[in-house]
């Protein structure tokens, strides 16, 4: 534990302090990249959003990559500045990562909502199809049957007996 105290959470552990610093740096990085990309960067709109999304995911590391590969040193020099192959490759990677990571995050959120939240207060069993219920029941019966045919010491061990 550290000496730092947040009124809502109480004393903070070191990992909490590190995460708070990281999230703060990430917030400032996103604000900077979003502002600079929208006001000073002649890139396509999709790349501007790509940089903002990747900065949300990578924090200050993405800010460093943005400054090194995409922020033009002087107005009107962007095309010449991004001409090296590594900068073009990084731009392509940012474009792909922004779309893929966002798609994965959205798909995971939707899947979690669909699988975890029963509709209108119902139970998970109410959403299962009859064939799935039968298959799960048969699987449970098969496991019990196999356990009964096992050696006596196996049955005792599986039931927690000695």
HUZI-V303606 format. One record per pair of residues at least 12 apart in sequence whose ideal C-beta (glycine too) atoms are under 10 Angstrom apart, sorted by the first residue. I is the first residue (numbers start at 0). J is the second residue. D is the distance in Angstrom with one decimal. If there is no record, write none. Layout:
BEGIN
I,J,D / I,J,D
END
This chain:
BEGIN
0,12,5.8 / 0,13,8.0 / 0,15,9.3 / 1,13,5.9 / 1,14,9.9 / 1,15,8.0 / 1,16,5.7 / 2,16,10.0 / 3,15,8.1 / 3,16,5.9 / 3,19,8.7 / 5,19,8.3 / 21,58,6.2 / 21,59,8.0 / 22,58,8.0 / 23,58,9.7 / 24,58,5.9 / 24,59,4.8 / 24,60,9.8 / 24,62,8.3 / 25,54,7.4 / 25,55,7.1 / 25,56,9.0 / 25,57,8.2 / 25,58,3.6 / 25,59,6.8 / 25,60,9.5 / 25,61,8.7 / 25,62,8.8 / 26,54,9.9 / 26,55,9.4 / 26,58,8.8 / 27,58,9.3 / 27,59,8.3 / 27,62,8.3 / 28,51,9.9 / 28,54,5.2 / 28,55,8.8 / 28,57,8.5 / 28,58,5.6 / 28,59,5.1 / 28,60,8.6 / 28,61,6.6 / 28,62,3.9 / 28,63,8.8 / 28,65,8.4 / 29,50,9.6 / 29,51,6.4 / 29,52,9.2 / 29,53,9.9 / 29,54,4.9 / 29,55,5.7 / 29,56,10.0 / 29,58,8.2 / 29,61,8.6 / 29,62,8.4 / 30,51,9.7 / 30,54,9.3 / 31,54,8.4 / 31,59,10.0 / 31,62,6.4 / 31,65,8.5 / 31,66,9.0 / 31,70,9.9 / 32,47,8.8 / 32,50,5.4 / 32,51,5.8 / 32,52,9.8 / 32,53,8.6 / 32,54,4.5 / 32,55,9.2 / 32,61,7.1 / 32,62,6.0 / 32,64,9.8 / 32,65,5.3 / 32,66,8.9 / 32,69,9.1 / 32,70,9.1 / 33,47,8.1 / 33,48,9.1 / 33,50,8.3 / 33,51,4.9 / 33,54,7.8 / 33,55,9.6 / 34,51,9.9 / 35,47,9.3 / 35,50,8.9 / 35,62,9.6 / 35,65,7.7 / 35,66,8.8 / 35,69,9.0 / 35,70,6.4 / 35,71,10.0 / 36,48,8.3 / 36,49,9.1 / 36,50,5.3 / 36,51,6.5 / 36,54,9.2 / 36,65,7.8 / 36,69,8.0 / 36,70,8.9 / 37,51,8.8 / 39,70,7.6 / 39,71,7.5 / 39,74,7.8 / 39,77,9.2 / 40,65,9.1 / 40,69,6.7 / 40,70,7.3 / 40,71,7.5 / 40,77,7.2 / 41,71,7.9 / 41,74,9.2 / 41,75,8.6 / 41,77,5.1 / 41,78,8.2 / 41,81,10.0 / 42,69,6.9 / 42,71,9.8 / 42,77,7.5 / 42,81,8.5 / 42,90,8.1 / 43,94,9.3 / 45,94,7.0 / 45,97,8.4 / 45,98,8.7 / 46,69,8.0 / 46,90,6.7 / 46,91,9.9 / 46,93,7.3 / 46,94,6.3 / 46,97,8.6 / 47,69,9.6 / 48,94,9.8 / 48,97,7.0 / 48,98,9.6 / 48,101,9.4 / 49,90,8.5 / 49,92,9.7 / 49,93,5.1 / 49,94,5.1 / 49,95,8.7 / 49,96,7.8 / 49,97,3.6 / 49,98,7.4 / 49,101,9.3 / 50,62,9.4 / 50,64,8.7 / 50,65,5.5 / 50,68,9.7 / 50,69,6.7 / 50,70,9.9 / 50,90,9.1 / 50,93,6.2 / 50,94,9.4 / 50,97,7.6 / 51,65,9.6 / 51,97,8.2 / 52,93,8.8 / 52,96,8.2 / 52,97,4.2 / 52,98,8.4 / 52,100,7.2 / 52,101,5.8 / 52,104,9.6 / 53,65,8.3 / 53,92,9.0 / 53,93,5.3 / 53,94,9.2 / 53,96,5.7 / 53,97,5.2 / 53,100,7.7 / 53,101,9.6 / 54,93,9.6 / 54,97,9.6 / 55,97,9.3 / 55,100,9.2 / 55,101,9.3 / 55,104,9.9 / 56,96,7.6 / 56,97,8.3 / 56,100,5.7 / 56,101,8.8 / 56,104,8.7 / 57,93,9.7 / 57,96,8.7 / 57,100,9.6 / 61,93,8.2 / 61,96,9.5 / 64,86,9.8 / 64,89,6.4 / 64,90,9.9 / 64,92,9.4 / 64,93,7.7 / 65,89,9.5 / 65,93,8.5 / 67,85,9.5 / 67,86,8.1 / 67,89,8.4 / 68,80,8.6 / 68,81,7.0 / 68,83,8.6 / 68,85,7.6 / 68,86,4.4 / 68,87,8.9 / 68,88,9.2 / 68,89,4.8 / 68,90,6.9 / 68,93,8.5 / 69,81,6.6 / 69,86,7.4 / 69,89,8.1 / 69,90,6.9 / 69,93,8.3 / 113,126,9.2 / 114,126,9.2 / 146,158,8.6
END
